Amino acid sequence: MLRPGGHPPKVQEWYDKLAPLVAESRERLKSTAPAKLALRSGCTRDPDGALRLAFMWRDYLIRPPDFSIEQADTGKTPASFTQALILTYLVSADGTTPSRRWQGFRELPDGMFYAQAFRGYAEDRLARELGAEGMAALHRAAQALDGQPIDVGDAGYAFTVMPHIHVAAVYWLGDEDFPSRTSILFEDTASHYMPTDGLAILGSHLATAIVKAAHTHT
């Protein structure tokens, strides 16, 4: 079972659901030519034949034919849940062009079922931990994480978390009646690259990365 630790029970359940996919995904990938995988997923090919994939601002090398994974800069084997997400991405990728049409988590396949939980541990947490600085903190984080402005909310930025998966963080200013809030949005093509459970994890990781970057770059 995958144990990244420190996650709400529902999120931990999703991590555990991904665990069996590691071995299964490796077997499925063996039947597809690496060149086709690279084309579908947006990975690049290193001279030695490895697939290079950027995931949450770090490069990983995936090596056929066994599809072992290592961090490109250190050669270390990443945590099991990182491997599961990368391999699931490669299995799911079908080459659909990312749309840049944004939708909420509840609009993803079966997203309504988990939408309340996702709001609590990802979106509400992001608003809370950005604190009183709000939009200014999000802007700092976006600069540090190469976020691209989008025309949604009072401030919105899209982040590339995997080659063909973009996730947006949006800030909505409050008033005397309603507090400020944040939304985490997904392209309507995201399900062509990751099941909804995995997208929930990516959204949570993005919220964590934004908060860390906002507080680091003050």
N, C-alpha and C positions, 0 to 999 in steps of 0.2 A: 504494500500500500504506500502511496505517496504521502509524505509527512513534511511539508514545508513549514508547518507550525504557525501558530498565531492567527488563524483564520476562523471566522464564524463557522458553526457546524455545517450550514448549507454549502459554503464555499469548500470546506474540507471534503464534503461528500462529492463535490464535482471533481476535486483533485483525485480522489480515490477512484472515481469512475474512469478517469483517464489512464490509470495505472496499467490495466491489461492491454491498452492500445499499443504500448511500446513494442512488445514482441509481435503482435498481430500486424502492426503497421510496417515493421521491417520486412515481414514476409510478403506483404502486398506490394511493397515498393520494388522488390526484387524482380517482379515481372514487367516493370516499365523501364524503358531505356533512359539512362541519366539525362541525355540530351532533351528528351521529351519532358522529363520532370522539370528541368531548368526552364524550358519554354513556358510550361503551365504555371509555374510557381513564381517566376521572376528572379530566381537564383542566378548567380553567375557561376561559371566553371573556372576553377583554378587549372594551371597547366598540368597538374598531376591527376586531373579528373575529378577532384573533390567538388562538391556543390558548396558554394559560399552563400550563406543566408544571414541577413541582418535581422536580429530579433531584440527589440527593446534596447537599441543603441549599442549592441555588441555583436560582433561577427562570429559566426559558427561555421565549422567545416563539417559537412556530412559526406562520409566516404563510402561509395558503393564498393563491393557488392553487399557488404553486411550492414551498411548504413549506420556505422558507428558515428558518434558526434563528439566534437571537441571544440573548445573555445579557440578561436583563431590566434589570439594573442598569447595565450599561455599553454595551449596544448592539453589543458585539463578537461576531464570529462564533466559535463555540467550535471546539475541535479536531475533526478529522474523526472520531475514534473516539467522541467524545461525540455528534456528530450521528448517527452510525450507531446507537448505542444508543437514542437518543431516537426516531428514525424506526422502528427495529425494534420498539420498544415500541408505537408507534402502530399499526403494521401488525398486530402480533400480538394486541393487546387485543381481547377479545371480550365484555367486560362481566361476566365471572364474578365473583361476590362473593368477596373475599378470605376465606379460611377460618380463619386463625389455627390451623390444624393443622400442626404442624411436622414436617419430615422432613430427613434428611441429604442431602448432595449425591449420594450414590450412588443414592438413590431417585428422583432426577429422571430424565426420559427420557434414556436412554443415559448416565446419570451414572456408572454403574459403570466405564465405560471410562476416565474421567478422574479418578475419585475419589482415587487415590493421588497424582496430581500436585496436585490441589486441596488435599488435606491438607497437602502439603509447603509450597506457596508461600502458602497462606492461613491454614489453621488452626494448623499447627505454628508458622508465623511469628508469628501473633498471640500465642500462648502465650509464645514466646521473647521477643518485644519488649515485652510487658507486664511481664516481669521478675519480680523477687522480690515486688513489691507485688501482683501477680496480681489478685485480686478487687477490691481497693481501686482499682487503676488502671482496671479496667473500669467500676466504679461512677462514677468521675470522668468518664470519657469519656461514659457514658450520660447523665449530667446535662447535659453540654455539648451533646450531640447529640440531646437530647429522646428518649432511649431509654425504652421502656416495659417495666417488669418483667414477666417471664413465669415461670411455675412449672416451670422445667426446670433441672436441674443445681444446683450450689451457688449460682450467681448467673447470671441470664440476662436479656437485654434485647432487645426487638424494635425495629428501626429502620425508618422509612419511607424507602426509597431512591428510589422512584418512586410515583406516586399509589396504585397497586394492587399494589405489590410491597413486601412487608415481609421483612426478613432479620434473623435473630436471632444474637446472639453469646452463647455459653454457656460458663461457666467451671466446671470440675470440679476440686475440690481433690484433690491427691494424698496419698499416705501414705508409709510407709517402704518400700513395695514398688513403688509406681507414682508417677511424677511428675504434677504438675498438668497439665491439658490444656484446650484450648478446642475448641469445635465451632462451626461456622457452619451454621445451619439455614435452610431455606426453607419457605414455605407450600406445601401440596400443590396450590395453585391457581396457583403462580408461572409454570408453563409455559403458562398461558393468556395470558401477557403478555410472555414473553421466552423464546427458545430456550435450551437448556442452556448453550451457549457463552457467551451474553450473561450468564446468571445467574452463571457462573463469574467473569466479569469484575466483576460487581457485588459478589460476595462478597469478591473481592480488594480492591476499592476500599473496601469497608466496613472490612476489617481495617486498611488503611492509615489510614483516617479515625479509627478508634478509637485506634490507637497515637499518632497525632499529637495528638488531643484529650487523651489521658491524660497525655502529657508536657508539654503546654502548660498544662493546668490542674492544677498541682501545689500 
